[in-house]
Amino acid sequence: MFTRFLTRSVAQKTKFSHLEPLPKAATEDTLHQKLSEFGTVTKLHLPKFSHGGHKLHAQVVYENDESAEKLIKAANESTVLVHDIPIGCRPPLDPTSIAHRMARPPFSEITILNLPLSIEDTSELTSLLSQFGTINRAGIGRLYRGPAGYGFVEFAEVESAEKAFQAAVENRLSIGDDRLFIHYNKRRYEDENLLKRRVLMLNGAVAEQQVKEWLKPFAESIQKLDLDNGIVFSTHEAAFKAAHYLIAHPDFTDSENNKSVKMRVVRKSDVTTHEEASEVV
């Protein structure tokens, strides 16, 4: 039932879709040319790192929903090729995905979906949700320097989040004519194994000076740089962000010397045994 309601409520927003994963060789021009086969593209955003490489995903907005639906259908059939590589595509509020998130255990931080795109700041959102309890912080998701139709709120108490969640399930939360949907966010710091995965292993022919140059933006987070035993970061978040940054770097796999370089993030205690390694590439 939830999936059916959600499908109806967000249908008008399906013209906005996410594209991922993208080949590193993709550019805005090649993407625009391919995506225009399905209809008129009004906006295309290919986010990039400071090193110039893109982040392997993009967002597209079509003039109408029909064009986006054609793209999504073709992507599901693996027929949308960019540089001969099939790309994936999904609407931002995929009903199946959201229904899965609804099954998460209660948590004090929630995500609010289907916000009107006219909501520019958190004032209306916090005013609506403060009836359930004290709010520690709130935010609005943004895209193209404008609102993206979702936000988040962190309550001081889990019980407050549960009350808001239940109100959304019972269709008692809305802004204007837009029914709001809520799911609990993940508990970010409860997985001890994840917390320990903060060593970046590079297997392949690559010079230490080159790695230092690539990872300059993460210099403050690097506790030890040793290519033989792994690059130790202060947190697991820094390790995974550095891995993503490095994957997308234009020189990382394009260089003749680095085609065989592989990367993974492992637990600090597993630097020598590599047990429970989390493969990144």
Number of C-alpha atoms within 10 A of each C-alpha: 7 13 15 10 12 21 16 10 17 20 13 11 19 22 22 23 23 17 20 16 15 22 19 18 13 17 15 13 10 12 20 16 13 15 21 14 13 17 17 15 19 13 13 19 17 18 13 16 13 9 14 11 21 24 20 19 20 20 20 21 20 23 14 17 17 14 20 27 19 14 26 23 14 18 18 15 11 14 15 21 17 18 14 9 14 19 20 21 24 20 20 21 21 16 18 13 11 18 15 11 15 17 10 13 12 18 19 20 24 23 19 21 23 22 23 18 13 10 18 15 14 16 11 11 20 17 10 14 18 14 12 17 16 15 20 12 13 18 16 21 18 14 11 10 7 13 18 22 22 22 22 22 24 21 24 15 16 15 15 21 27 22 15 25 25 13 17 18 16 9 12 12 19 17 14 8 8 14 19 22 25 25 27 23 19 15 13 8 9 9 9 9 14 17 15 17 26 26 30 29 26 21 15 14 13 17 11 12 9 10 16 14 10 18 17 12 13 15 14 11 17 20 13 14 17 13 16 11 14 21 21 25 24 15 17 22 15 19 25 20 12 21 21 16 22 20 21 20 21 15 16 21 17 12 11 10 14 16 14 15 15 17 18 21 29 29 24 20 13 14 20 12 10 15 11 12 16 16 11 15 11
